[in-house]
Amino acid sequence: MQEPCLSCGRNTAAGSRLFSGRKRGRDTKAETDGFLCYACQPGSAATGPEQSIPLSGRYVVIDIRILGPG
């Protein structure tokens, strides 16, 4: 099953070499959700439980991290 990067279209599905570096993303113009490969996530090192980093004004990375206790 193909899961293309929203930005570049490369496959990010399980088993692909881009799978481990992908992050959930949103295309703000088409208002669709999907994945962004690591190459299309510049600035994704922001902190916080929910990251929302604009990419070229069109794509947004949404990375929800679940923090354990303590």
JOKAWO-V219072 format. One record per residue. N is the residue number from 1. PSI is psi as a letter, one per 40 degrees, with the letter a starting at -180 (999 if undefined). NEAR is the number of other ideal C-beta (glycine too) atoms within 8 Angstrom. Layout:
BEGIN
n:N psi:PSI near:NEAR
n:N psi:PSI near:NEAR
END
This chain:
BEGIN
n:1 psi:h near:3
n:2 psi:h near:5
n:3 psi:g near:9
n:4 psi:i near:10
n:5 psi:h near:15
n:6 psi:d near:12
n:7 psi:d near:12
n:8 psi:e near:7
n:9 psi:e near:5
n:10 psi:i near:9
n:11 psi:h near:9
n:12 psi:e near:13
n:13 psi:i near:9
n:14 psi:h near:4
n:15 psi:e near:4
n:16 psi:i near:8
n:17 psi:e near:3
n:18 psi:e near:13
n:19 psi:d near:10
n:20 psi:d near:4
n:21 psi:e near:8
n:22 psi:i near:13
n:23 psi:i near:12
n:24 psi:h near:12
n:25 psi:i near:16
n:26 psi:h near:12
n:27 psi:h near:12
n:28 psi:e near:9
n:29 psi:d near:5
n:30 psi:e near:5
n:31 psi:f near:6
n:32 psi:i near:7
n:33 psi:i near:7
n:34 psi:a near:12
n:35 psi:i near:12
n:36 psi:h near:16
n:37 psi:i near:14
n:38 psi:d near:8
n:39 psi:d near:7
n:40 psi:e near:12
n:41 psi:f near:14
n:42 psi:h near:5
n:43 psi:e near:7
n:44 psi:e near:10
n:45 psi:e near:4
n:46 psi:i near:7
n:47 psi:i near:4
n:48 psi:i near:5
n:49 psi:d near:5
n:50 psi:h near:8
n:51 psi:h near:10
n:52 psi:g near:7
n:53 psi:h near:10
n:54 psi:h near:7
n:55 psi:h near:15
n:56 psi:f near:6
n:57 psi:e near:5
n:58 psi:d near:8
n:59 psi:i near:14
n:60 psi:h near:10
n:61 psi:h near:14
n:62 psi:h near:12
n:63 psi:h near:9
n:64 psi:h near:7
n:65 psi:h near:6
n:66 psi:h near:4
n:67 psi:h near:4
n:68 psi:i near:4
n:69 psi:i near:2
n:70 psi:999 near:2
END
